Amino acid sequence: MSDKDSTLLSSYLVGVWSSCVFYYDAFEDLIISFDVNENGFYAYLRPWYYDITLFSWKATGDNEISIVEQKNYVVDEEGKSIEEKFITNCFNFNIKNIGTDTNIGGLEIDIFELDRPLFSWMTSEKFGRIEKDLNNNDIYRALKCCNLNSLISE
C-alpha cells in the first residue's frame, strides 16, 4: 500500500461509527471511533452498562487495518468503573467495502464494512458514520471527562 492510500484510508476512518445507524431503534449498539493520531475506542453499549476498549490502530495494507487493544473498562449507568483491565490483543481486518449507503431515515451516510465482526458474539461488521468531529460525540467527551482517556488525544 502506498503512503497516499494509507493516508486516504486513515483520513476516511477518522470519526465515530455505529453498527445500529441503519435501524430505527436498537437495544444495544457497537460504536467504534478512530482519531487522527491512530488511537481509538470501541464501545458495546447497553442500557445498564458500557463495555469500552481503548486501542491503537494503523492502516497496514490495501484496505487493511490493525487494531491493538490497550485497556478495557466496564462502566455502569452512573459512569462508575466496574472493571478495568489491561489487554494486548492484536487484530487485523480487511475493509471489504467503503462508500455510502442509505440509513433508515433515508439519509445517505458514509459506511465501511469489515471482513468479519469485531467480536465473534456480535454480528456487526457494517458501520455508518455518526460523527466526523470526535469532539462533538458524547461518548468521546465522556471518556475524556471520566479520565478513561489514556489513549485519547487532545
Secondary structure as GFF3:
##gff-version 3
##sequence-region A 1 154
A	DSSP	alpha_helix	3	13	.	.	.	ID=ss1
A	DSSP	beta_strand	15	18	.	.	.	ID=ss2
A	DSSP	beta_strand	29	34	.	.	.	ID=ss3
A	DSSP	beta_strand	39	46	.	.	.	ID=ss4
A	DSSP	beta_strand	49	61	.	.	.	ID=ss5
A	DSSP	beta_strand	64	76	.	.	.	ID=ss6
A	DSSP	beta_strand	81	86	.	.	.	ID=ss7
A	DSSP	beta_strand	90	102	.	.	.	ID=ss8
A	DSSP	beta_strand	108	114	.	.	.	ID=ss9
A	DSSP	beta_strand	126	131	.	.	.	ID=ss10
A	DSSP	three_ten_helix	134	136	.	.	.	ID=ss11
A	DSSP	alpha_helix	138	145	.	.	.	ID=ss12
###
